[in-house]
């Protein structure tokens, strides 16, 4: 893409040099015409070619046809410099537009490291490494610690902890036991598992996610290019008007045909939409540049336009509205102080690599491993250890029962999260709640979005329903959908896109690999860039490079200011052109007025468009 832009820039610069040479050389007649034709054809051959090709295909009235007709008209009446300048302006505008769109997005699937390379298939009393596509439903596979689960299935033997981040976006591992369902794409963290396959590889969760990522961008409703839409109406109108201007007056009034033909050609020169062709993409380009100075990357002008019209914003929870790192949020002692409760729990978990254990150690402060011995992990329950020579049990309610503490003695916490109960020296010390925490200022950002006219705020999460609703209520969201896989998130967004009362566009804000399909499916996808996954950033249309939610209202303000400048340029250019077109048809306006209506208006529109670069 960059090489193509460089080639286009070199072509424009070379044409400008050739044009300057044609102006300076004192040639007349056919030689002068030939000299101006060199830069004209050099810079405009692709426009002429596109116009001719589209005519053969039956697509006559587009911007290429109008540019070709206007410049050929200028050549026909001897205004050679005007023809070259008009074509140069057009190509400069096209260059700005291509630059604003930026590089083409690469394949997202290549960035998503969830597709398994092989599967360990039980066969003839042994284990054989095979391609996952060769495994049939009902076969048994072995998943070792550290390996990805290659296919969906049911655990026959083994207890383990799964890293589900790639699928749900949730960093809290999920414990599984015999009889539990597991899905492909998760990473087996601890124990050896035997799994009976329930879905073929093509129907597995990992394959479905990859398919969504690769195809969902094709389903997105893209904003049609403004110039193309405008030209479909404007071009046939001015061409028909020019033909009528050249033929009807001589026929009905007996006037000089050459005189009216000259007026018609001036009419066509004036009608050239250079001010729009240049100022519209340049305004968007300026808005994109202004946004980038604020740490907001916008991948194209159509996304800036879509963002300006956003009235529904859908948010991922973990890593977007919340910090995505788990910490102790509640300490409720029973027969001890808060510090003693944390101290016993942290020491019992001092040798564990589990995120829960890390959260407990951070909350406790200092941990002395010499105080701990005889550590045993009871899968699906918790930790048994000897701390300061006394037995310590740290885990869930079932673990407390094994320590002789009744379930009724273990209260239910008021807020959602992972609950860690602690029994020390046969006494119930209390419980600790570990959960994700809401980002600072998230509520203020949502309030600012409402003030900007965002009508609906929705949260999607792969977390449990209780945890999701707690966060949504804290932030004042309009709706929440929990326990969703990537497929479910896409389905929710598609339902929102079909709502009749929705007048604007739908924006989705996310940060994880699992968000890539829904980022592509939304009208405009917004990724948290600094900590977000590569796949999410690649799938998104807008990237907040420093992960600050406070940039969301800024992005919408920049987009709306840019769209306002675009509209100003459109109204100004059309008004001046309409005025000069009428004066030209009456014979009052000549070529100088036509040049002002074309080049002069373009310069003024460009100066106005540059305001979009200045974003506070």
C-alpha positions as CSV (number, residue, x, y, z in Angstrom):
1,X,0.0,0.0,0.0
2,X,2.8,2.4,0.9
3,X,4.6,1.7,-2.4
4,X,1.5,2.4,-4.3
5,X,1.0,5.8,-2.6
6,X,4.7,6.7,-3.2
7,X,4.2,5.9,-6.9
8,X,1.1,8.0,-7.1
9,X,2.9,10.9,-5.3
10,X,5.9,10.7,-7.7
11,X,3.5,10.6,-10.7
12,X,1.7,13.8,-9.5
13,X,5.0,15.6,-8.9
14,X,6.3,14.6,-12.3
15,X,3.1,15.8,-13.9
16,X,3.4,19.1,-12.0
17,X,7.0,19.6,-13.4
18,X,5.9,18.8,-16.9
19,X,2.9,21.2,-16.6
20,X,5.3,24.0,-15.4
21,X,7.5,23.3,-18.4
22,X,4.5,23.5,-20.7
23,X,3.6,26.9,-19.2
24,X,7.1,28.3,-19.5
25,X,7.9,27.2,-23.0
26,X,6.7,29.8,-25.7
27,X,5.1,27.3,-28.1
28,X,2.0,27.8,-30.2
29,X,-0.5,25.8,-32.2
30,X,-0.2,22.0,-32.3
31,X,3.1,22.0,-30.4
32,X,1.6,23.8,-27.5
33,X,-1.4,21.4,-27.5
34,X,1.0,18.4,-27.6
35,X,3.1,19.8,-24.8
36,X,0.1,20.1,-22.4
37,X,-1.2,16.7,-23.4
38,X,1.9,15.1,-22.0
39,X,1.2,16.0,-18.3
40,X,-2.5,15.7,-18.9
41,X,-2.3,12.1,-20.0
42,X,0.6,11.3,-17.6
43,X,-1.5,12.3,-14.5
44,X,-5.0,11.5,-15.9
45,X,-4.7,8.3,-18.0
46,X,-6.3,6.1,-15.2
47,X,-9.3,8.5,-14.9
48,X,-9.9,8.4,-18.7
49,X,-9.4,4.6,-18.7
50,X,-11.9,4.1,-15.8
51,X,-14.4,6.4,-17.5
52,X,-14.2,4.4,-20.7
53,X,-14.3,1.1,-19.0
54,X,-17.3,2.0,-17.0
55,X,-19.1,3.3,-20.1
56,X,-18.6,-0.1,-21.7
57,X,-20.1,-1.7,-18.6
58,X,-23.1,0.6,-18.7
59,X,-22.0,2.6,-15.7
60,X,-21.8,6.0,-17.4
61,X,-22.4,8.6,-14.8
62,X,-19.7,8.6,-12.2
63,X,-17.0,11.0,-11.1
64,X,-14.5,9.6,-13.6
65,X,-16.8,10.4,-16.5
66,X,-17.5,13.9,-15.3
67,X,-13.8,14.6,-14.7
68,X,-13.0,13.3,-18.2
69,X,-15.8,15.2,-19.9
70,X,-14.9,18.5,-18.1
71,X,-11.2,18.3,-18.9
72,X,-11.8,17.2,-22.5
73,X,-14.2,20.1,-22.8
74,X,-11.4,22.5,-21.5
75,X,-9.1,21.0,-24.2
76,X,-11.7,21.5,-26.9
77,X,-12.1,25.2,-26.2
78,X,-8.3,25.7,-26.0
79,X,-8.0,26.0,-22.2
80,X,-5.1,23.5,-22.0
81,X,-3.7,24.6,-18.6
82,X,-7.2,24.4,-17.0
83,X,-7.5,20.8,-18.2
84,X,-4.2,19.8,-16.7
85,X,-4.8,21.7,-13.4
86,X,-8.2,20.1,-12.9
87,X,-6.8,16.6,-13.4
88,X,-3.9,17.4,-11.0
89,X,-6.4,18.5,-8.3
90,X,-8.5,15.4,-8.8
91,X,-5.5,13.1,-8.4
92,X,-4.2,15.0,-5.3
93,X,-7.7,14.5,-3.7
94,X,-7.6,10.8,-4.6
95,X,-4.2,10.5,-3.0
96,X,-5.4,12.0,0.2
97,X,-8.3,9.6,0.3
98,X,-6.2,6.6,-0.2
99,X,-3.8,7.7,2.4
100,X,-6.6,8.3,4.9
101,X,-8.0,4.8,4.4
102,X,-4.5,3.5,5.3
103,X,-3.1,0.1,4.9
104,X,-5.3,-2.9,4.1
105,X,-6.0,-5.0,7.2
106,X,-4.1,-8.3,7.3
107,X,-5.7,-11.6,7.9
108,X,-7.0,-11.6,11.5
109,X,-7.0,-15.4,11.7
110,X,-3.2,-15.5,11.4
111,X,-3.0,-13.5,14.6
112,X,-5.4,-15.7,16.5
113,X,-3.3,-18.4,18.2
114,X,-6.2,-20.7,19.0
115,X,-6.2,-23.1,16.1
116,X,-4.6,-26.4,17.3
117,X,-1.9,-28.0,15.2
118,X,-2.5,-31.6,16.3
119,X,-4.5,-33.9,18.6
120,X,-3.3,-36.8,20.7
121,X,-5.7,-39.6,19.7
122,X,-6.0,-42.8,21.7
123,X,-5.5,-45.7,19.3
124,X,-4.7,-49.4,19.8
125,X,-3.8,-48.9,23.4
126,X,-1.4,-46.1,22.7
127,X,-1.5,-42.4,21.8
128,X,-1.0,-41.1,18.3
129,X,-0.5,-37.5,17.2
130,X,-2.8,-36.8,14.3
131,X,-4.3,-33.8,12.4
132,X,-7.5,-32.6,14.3
133,X,-9.5,-32.9,11.1
134,X,-8.9,-36.7,11.2
135,X,-10.6,-37.1,14.6
136,X,-14.2,-38.3,14.5
137,X,-17.0,-37.8,17.0
138,X,-16.9,-40.4,19.8
139,X,-13.1,-40.8,19.7
140,X,-11.0,-40.2,22.8
141,X,-8.1,-37.7,22.8
142,X,-5.5,-37.0,25.5
143,X,-4.8,-33.4,26.4
144,X,-1.6,-32.8,28.4
145,X,-0.7,-29.8,30.5
146,X,0.3,-26.8,28.4
147,X,-1.6,-28.0,25.3
148,X,-4.6,-26.5,23.6
149,X,-7.8,-28.5,23.6
150,X,-8.1,-29.3,19.8
151,X,-11.8,-30.3,19.7
152,X,-14.9,-29.8,21.8
153,X,-15.7,-32.8,24.1
154,X,-16.6,-34.2,27.5
155,X,-13.9,-35.0,30.1
156,X,-13.8,-38.7,30.8
157,X,-10.9,-38.7,33.3
158,X,-8.7,-36.0,35.0
159,X,-9.1,-32.8,36.8
160,X,-7.5,-29.6,35.5
161,X,-7.7,-25.8,35.3
162,X,-8.3,-24.2,31.8
163,X,-7.1,-20.9,30.5
164,X,-10.2,-19.6,28.6
165,X,-8.9,-16.1,27.9
166,X,-8.7,-16.6,24.1
167,X,-12.4,-17.5,24.0
168,X,-14.2,-15.6,26.8
169,X,-11.7,-12.8,27.5
170,X,-11.9,-13.7,31.2
171,X,-8.5,-14.2,32.9
172,X,-9.8,-16.3,35.7
173,X,-9.0,-20.0,35.0
174,X,-11.9,-22.4,34.9
175,X,-11.7,-25.7,36.8
176,X,-13.0,-28.8,35.1
177,X,-13.6,-32.4,36.3
178,X,-14.8,-35.7,34.8
179,X,-18.2,-35.2,33.2
180,X,-17.6,-31.5,32.4
181,X,-17.8,-30.2,28.8
182,X,-14.7,-28.5,27.4
183,X,-14.3,-26.5,24.2
184,X,-11.5,-26.2,21.7
185,X,-9.1,-23.2,21.9
186,X,-8.7,-23.4,25.7
187,X,-5.3,-24.2,27.2
188,X,-5.0,-27.0,29.6
189,X,-2.9,-25.6,32.5
190,X,-2.5,-28.3,35.1
191,X,-3.7,-31.9,34.9
192,X,-3.8,-34.6,32.2
193,X,-7.3,-35.1,30.7
194,X,-8.9,-37.8,28.6
195,X,-11.7,-36.2,26.5
196,X,-14.4,-37.9,24.4
197,X,-14.9,-35.8,21.2
198,X,-18.4,-34.4,20.7
199,X,-17.9,-32.2,17.6
200,X,-15.8,-32.6,14.4
201,X,-13.0,-30.1,13.9
202,X,-15.0,-28.0,11.4
203,X,-17.8,-27.6,13.9
204,X,-15.6,-27.0,16.9
205,X,-15.7,-23.7,18.8
206,X,-12.2,-22.6,17.6
207,X,-13.1,-23.2,14.0
208,X,-16.3,-21.3,14.3
209,X,-14.5,-18.3,15.8
210,X,-11.9,-18.3,13.0
211,X,-14.7,-18.5,10.5
212,X,-16.5,-15.6,12.1
213,X,-13.4,-13.4,12.1
214,X,-12.6,-14.2,8.4
215,X,-16.1,-13.6,7.1
216,X,-17.8,-11.1,9.4
217,X,-16.2,-8.0,7.9
218,X,-17.9,-8.9,4.6
219,X,-21.3,-8.6,6.4
220,X,-20.5,-5.1,7.7
221,X,-22.6,-2.3,6.2
222,X,-19.9,0.1,4.8
223,X,-20.7,3.7,4.1
224,X,-20.8,4.3,0.4
225,X,-18.2,6.8,-0.8
226,X,-19.8,10.3,-0.7
227,X,-18.3,11.4,-4.1
228,X,-19.6,8.3,-5.9
229,X,-23.1,8.8,-4.4
230,X,-23.0,12.5,-5.3
231,X,-21.8,11.9,-8.8
232,X,-24.7,9.5,-9.6
233,X,-27.1,12.4,-9.4
234,X,-24.8,15.4,-10.1
235,X,-23.0,14.0,-13.2
236,X,-26.1,13.1,-15.4
237,X,-27.7,16.4,-14.3
238,X,-24.8,18.6,-15.5
239,X,-24.2,16.6,-18.6
240,X,-27.8,16.8,-19.7
241,X,-27.9,20.5,-18.8
242,X,-24.7,21.1,-20.9
243,X,-26.2,19.3,-23.9
244,X,-29.4,21.2,-23.6
245,X,-27.4,24.5,-23.3
246,X,-25.5,23.7,-26.5
247,X,-28.4,22.6,-28.6
248,X,-31.7,24.1,-27.5
249,X,-30.9,27.9,-27.8
250,X,-29.6,27.6,-31.4
251,X,-32.6,25.5,-32.4
252,X,-35.3,27.6,-30.8
253,X,-33.7,31.1,-31.1
254,X,-31.6,30.7,-34.2
255,X,-28.5,31.8,-32.2
256,X,-24.9,31.1,-33.1
257,X,-24.2,27.4,-32.5
258,X,-20.5,27.9,-31.8
259,X,-21.2,30.5,-29.2
260,X,-23.6,28.2,-27.3
261,X,-21.2,25.3,-27.6
262,X,-18.5,27.4,-26.1
263,X,-20.9,28.3,-23.2
264,X,-21.8,24.6,-22.7
265,X,-18.1,23.7,-22.5
266,X,-17.5,26.5,-19.9
267,X,-20.5,25.1,-18.1
268,X,-18.8,21.7,-18.0
269,X,-15.5,23.1,-16.8
270,X,-17.4,25.0,-14.0
271,X,-19.3,21.8,-13.1
272,X,-16.1,19.9,-12.3
273,X,-16.5,18.9,-8.7
274,X,-12.8,19.5,-7.7
275,X,-13.7,21.3,-4.5
276,X,-15.7,18.3,-3.3
277,X,-13.3,15.7,-4.7
278,X,-10.5,17.3,-2.7
279,X,-12.0,18.9,0.3
280,X,-14.2,16.0,1.4
281,X,-11.4,13.4,1.7
282,X,-9.0,16.1,3.0
283,X,-11.5,17.0,5.7
284,X,-11.7,13.3,6.8
285,X,-7.9,13.1,6.5
286,X,-7.6,16.1,8.8
287,X,-10.0,14.6,11.3
288,X,-8.1,11.3,11.2
289,X,-4.8,13.3,11.8
290,X,-6.3,15.3,14.6
291,X,-7.6,12.2,16.3
292,X,-4.2,10.5,16.0
293,X,-2.7,13.4,18.0
294,X,-5.1,12.5,20.8
295,X,-4.0,8.9,20.7
296,X,-7.0,7.7,18.7
297,X,-6.2,5.7,15.5
298,X,-9.0,5.8,12.9
299,X,-8.5,3.4,10.0
300,X,-10.6,5.2,7.4
301,X,-12.9,8.1,6.6
302,X,-16.0,5.9,6.5
303,X,-15.3,4.8,10.1
304,X,-15.0,8.4,11.2
305,X,-18.4,9.1,9.6
306,X,-19.9,6.1,11.3
307,X,-18.5,7.1,14.7
308,X,-20.0,10.6,14.3
309,X,-23.4,9.0,14.0
310,X,-23.1,6.4,16.8
311,X,-26.2,6.3,19.1
312,X,-25.7,2.7,20.4
313,X,-22.5,1.7,22.2
314,X,-21.8,-1.9,23.2
315,X,-19.0,-2.7,25.6
316,X,-17.0,-5.8,26.5
317,X,-16.6,-6.0,30.3
318,X,-13.2,-7.5,31.2
319,X,-10.3,-5.2,30.2
320,X,-12.6,-2.6,28.8
321,X,-14.9,-1.4,31.6
322,X,-12.9,-3.3,34.2
323,X,-9.2,-3.6,34.8
324,X,-9.0,-7.2,33.7
325,X,-6.8,-8.1,36.7
326,X,-8.2,-9.8,39.8
327,X,-7.7,-8.5,43.3
328,X,-9.1,-8.8,46.8
329,X,-12.3,-6.7,46.9
330,X,-13.7,-7.9,50.3
331,X,-12.3,-9.4,53.5
332,X,-14.8,-10.6,56.0
333,X,-13.2,-12.0,59.1
334,X,-15.1,-14.3,61.6
335,X,-12.8,-15.3,64.4
336,X,-9.7,-13.3,63.4
337,X,-8.6,-9.9,62.2
338,X,-8.5,-9.0,58.5
339,X,-4.8,-9.2,58.4
340,X,-4.7,-12.6,60.1
341,X,-7.3,-13.9,57.7
342,X,-5.2,-12.6,54.7
343,X,-2.0,-13.9,56.2
344,X,-3.2,-17.5,56.6
345,X,-4.7,-17.6,53.1
346,X,-1.6,-16.1,51.5
347,X,0.8,-18.5,53.2
348,X,-1.3,-21.5,52.3
349,X,-1.3,-20.4,48.7
350,X,2.4,-19.2,48.7
351,X,3.6,-22.0,46.3
352,X,0.7,-21.7,43.8
353,X,0.9,-20.0,40.4
354,X,-2.9,-19.6,40.2
355,X,-4.1,-15.9,39.7
356,X,-6.2,-16.3,42.9
357,X,-3.1,-17.1,44.9
358,X,-1.2,-14.2,43.4
359,X,-4.1,-11.9,44.4
360,X,-4.0,-13.2,48.0
361,X,-0.2,-12.7,48.2
362,X,-0.5,-9.1,46.9
363,X,-3.2,-8.3,49.5
364,X,-1.3,-9.8,52.4
365,X,2.0,-8.0,51.7
366,X,4.9,-10.2,52.8
367,X,4.9,-14.0,52.8
368,X,7.5,-16.2,54.5
369,X,7.6,-19.6,52.8
370,X,9.6,-21.1,55.7
371,X,6.4,-20.9,57.8
372,X,4.6,-23.3,55.4
373,X,5.0,-27.1,54.8
374,X,2.9,-30.1,53.7
375,X,1.1,-28.2,51.0
376,X,-1.5,-30.3,49.1
377,X,-3.8,-29.1,46.3
378,X,-7.2,-30.7,46.3
379,X,-8.5,-30.4,42.8
380,X,-11.8,-28.5,42.6
381,X,-11.7,-27.6,46.2
382,X,-8.7,-25.7,47.4
383,X,-5.4,-26.0,49.3
384,X,-4.4,-27.9,52.5
385,X,-1.2,-26.8,54.2
386,X,0.5,-26.6,57.6
387,X,1.1,-23.0,58.5
388,X,3.1,-22.3,61.7
389,X,2.6,-26.0,62.6
390,X,-1.2,-25.8,62.4
391,X,-3.5,-27.1,59.7
392,X,-4.9,-24.6,57.3
393,X,-7.7,-25.1,54.7
394,X,-8.2,-22.5,52.0
395,X,-10.8,-23.0,49.3
396,X,-14.6,-23.3,48.6
397,X,-17.4,-24.5,50.8
398,X,-16.9,-28.2,50.0
399,X,-13.3,-27.8,51.2
400,X,-14.6,-26.3,54.5
401,X,-16.8,-29.3,55.0
402,X,-13.8,-31.6,54.6
403,X,-12.2,-29.5,57.3
404,X,-15.1,-30.1,59.6
405,X,-16.8,-26.7,59.1
406,X,-20.5,-26.9,58.1
407,X,-21.7,-25.1,55.0
408,X,-24.2,-23.1,57.1
409,X,-21.2,-21.6,59.0
410,X,-19.8,-20.2,55.7
411,X,-21.9,-17.1,54.8
412,X,-22.7,-16.0,51.2
413,X,-20.9,-12.7,50.3
414,X,-23.0,-9.7,49.2
415,X,-20.9,-9.0,46.1
416,X,-20.0,-11.3,43.2
417,X,-16.6,-12.9,42.7
418,X,-14.5,-15.9,43.6
419,X,-15.1,-16.7,47.3
420,X,-12.1,-18.1,49.3
421,X,-13.1,-19.5,52.7
422,X,-10.4,-20.0,55.4
423,X,-10.2,-22.6,58.2
424,X,-7.1,-22.4,60.5
425,X,-6.5,-24.8,63.4
426,X,-10.0,-26.1,63.1
427,X,-11.6,-22.6,63.4
428,X,-13.4,-20.8,60.6
429,X,-11.6,-17.5,60.2
430,X,-13.9,-16.0,57.5
431,X,-13.9,-15.5,53.8
432,X,-12.2,-13.3,51.1
433,X,-13.8,-12.2,47.8
434,X,-11.6,-11.9,44.8
435,X,-12.9,-10.1,41.7
436,X,-12.2,-7.8,38.8
437,X,-12.5,-4.1,39.6
438,X,-14.1,-1.3,37.5
439,X,-11.7,1.1,35.8
440,X,-11.4,4.6,37.4
441,X,-13.6,7.1,35.6
442,X,-15.6,4.5,33.6
443,X,-18.9,5.8,35.0
444,X,-17.9,9.4,34.1
445,X,-17.1,8.3,30.5
446,X,-20.5,6.7,30.1
447,X,-22.2,9.8,31.5
448,X,-20.3,11.9,29.0
449,X,-21.4,9.6,26.1
450,X,-25.0,10.1,27.2
451,X,-24.6,13.8,27.1
452,X,-23.2,13.5,23.5
453,X,-26.5,11.8,22.5
454,X,-25.6,8.1,22.8
455,X,-29.0,6.6,23.4
456,X,-28.2,3.1,24.5
457,X,-25.3,1.6,26.5
458,X,-25.0,-2.2,26.5
459,X,-22.5,-4.5,28.1
460,X,-21.5,-8.0,26.9
461,X,-19.4,-10.4,28.9
462,X,-18.3,-14.0,29.1
463,X,-18.3,-13.7,32.9
464,X,-21.1,-15.1,35.1
465,X,-24.5,-13.4,35.0
466,X,-24.3,-12.2,38.6
467,X,-20.8,-10.7,38.2
468,X,-21.9,-9.0,34.9
469,X,-25.1,-7.5,36.3
470,X,-23.2,-6.2,39.4
471,X,-20.8,-4.2,37.1
472,X,-23.6,-3.1,34.8
473,X,-25.6,-1.8,37.8
474,X,-22.6,0.0,39.2
475,X,-22.0,1.8,35.8
476,X,-25.7,2.5,35.0
477,X,-25.8,0.4,31.8
478,X,-29.1,0.1,29.9
479,X,-28.7,-3.7,29.3
480,X,-26.3,-6.5,30.0
481,X,-25.8,-10.0,28.4
482,X,-23.5,-12.4,30.3
483,X,-22.0,-15.9,29.9
484,X,-21.4,-15.3,26.2
485,X,-18.9,-16.9,23.9
486,X,-17.7,-14.9,20.8
487,X,-20.6,-16.4,18.7
488,X,-23.1,-15.2,21.3
489,X,-21.7,-11.7,21.3
490,X,-22.0,-11.5,17.5
491,X,-25.6,-12.7,17.8
492,X,-26.5,-10.1,20.4
493,X,-24.9,-7.3,18.2
494,X,-26.8,-8.5,15.1
495,X,-30.1,-8.3,17.1
496,X,-29.2,-4.8,18.1
497,X,-28.4,-3.9,14.5
498,X,-31.9,-5.0,13.4
499,X,-33.8,-2.8,16.0
500,X,-36.2,-0.6,14.2
501,X,-35.9,2.3,16.6
502,X,-32.2,2.7,16.1
503,X,-31.5,5.7,13.9
504,X,-27.7,6.0,14.1
505,X,-24.8,3.5,14.0
506,X,-23.7,0.9,16.5
507,X,-20.2,1.0,18.0
508,X,-18.6,-1.9,19.9
509,X,-15.7,-1.4,22.3
510,X,-13.5,-4.4,23.2
511,X,-10.0,-5.5,23.8
512,X,-9.6,-9.3,23.7
513,X,-9.0,-11.9,20.9
514,X,-12.5,-13.1,21.6
515,X,-13.8,-9.7,20.7
516,X,-12.4,-9.8,17.1
517,X,-15.5,-11.2,15.4
518,X,-17.9,-8.7,17.0
519,X,-15.5,-5.8,16.4
520,X,-15.7,-6.6,12.7
521,X,-19.5,-7.1,12.8
522,X,-20.4,-3.7,14.4
523,X,-20.9,-0.6,12.3
524,X,-17.7,0.6,13.9
525,X,-15.4,-1.5,16.1
526,X,-13.3,0.3,18.8
527,X,-10.3,-1.6,20.4
528,X,-8.3,-0.7,23.5
529,X,-4.9,-0.6,21.9
530,X,-2.1,-0.6,24.5
531,X,-3.2,-3.7,26.4
532,X,-5.6,-5.1,23.8
533,X,-4.8,-8.2,21.8
534,X,-3.3,-7.9,18.3
535,X,-6.3,-9.6,16.8
536,X,-8.7,-7.1,18.4
537,X,-6.6,-4.2,17.2
538,X,-6.4,-5.6,13.7
539,X,-10.2,-6.2,13.5
540,X,-11.1,-2.8,14.9
541,X,-11.9,0.3,12.9
542,X,-10.9,2.7,15.7
543,X,-8.1,2.0,18.2
544,X,-7.6,3.9,21.6
545,X,-3.8,3.6,21.7
546,X,-3.5,4.2,25.4
547,X,-6.4,2.1,26.7
548,X,-8.1,5.1,28.3
549,X,-11.9,5.0,28.1
550,X,-11.9,8.8,28.5
551,X,-10.8,8.9,24.8
552,X,-14.2,7.6,23.7
553,X,-16.1,11.0,24.1
554,X,-13.0,12.7,22.5
555,X,-13.2,10.4,19.5
556,X,-16.9,11.1,19.0
557,X,-16.3,14.9,19.3
558,X,-13.5,14.8,16.7
559,X,-15.7,12.7,14.3
560,X,-18.6,15.1,14.6
561,X,-16.5,18.2,14.1
562,X,-15.0,16.6,11.0
563,X,-18.4,15.7,9.6
564,X,-19.5,19.3,10.3
565,X,-16.6,20.7,8.2
566,X,-17.4,18.3,5.4
567,X,-21.0,19.5,5.3
568,X,-19.8,23.1,5.3
569,X,-17.6,22.5,2.3
570,X,-20.3,20.7,0.4
571,X,-22.8,23.5,0.9
572,X,-20.3,26.2,0.0
573,X,-19.0,24.4,-3.1
574,X,-22.4,23.6,-4.4
575,X,-23.7,27.2,-3.8
576,X,-20.8,28.9,-5.6
577,X,-20.9,26.4,-8.5
578,X,-24.6,26.7,-8.9
579,X,-24.2,30.5,-9.0
580,X,-21.4,30.4,-11.6
581,X,-23.2,27.7,-13.7
582,X,-26.2,30.0,-14.0
583,X,-24.0,33.0,-14.9
584,X,-22.1,30.9,-17.4
585,X,-25.2,29.7,-19.1
586,X,-26.4,33.3,-19.4
587,X,-23.0,34.3,-21.0
588,X,-22.1,36.6,-18.0
589,X,-19.4,34.3,-16.5
590,X,-16.4,33.5,-18.7
591,X,-13.4,31.2,-18.2
592,X,-11.9,33.2,-15.4
593,X,-15.1,32.9,-13.3
594,X,-15.1,29.2,-14.2
595,X,-11.6,28.9,-12.9
596,X,-12.6,30.5,-9.6
597,X,-15.6,28.3,-9.3
598,X,-13.3,25.3,-9.7
599,X,-9.8,26.1,-8.4
600,X,-10.7,29.0,-6.1
601,X,-13.5,27.2,-4.4
602,X,-11.2,24.2,-4.0
603,X,-8.5,26.3,-2.3
604,X,-11.0,27.8,0.1
605,X,-12.5,24.4,0.8
606,X,-9.1,23.0,1.5
607,X,-8.3,25.8,3.9
608,X,-11.5,25.0,5.8
609,X,-10.8,21.3,5.7
610,X,-7.4,21.9,7.4
611,X,-9.4,23.0,10.5
612,X,-10.1,19.4,11.1
613,X,-6.4,18.9,11.8
614,X,-6.6,21.2,14.8
615,X,-8.2,19.1,17.6
616,X,-8.0,20.2,21.2
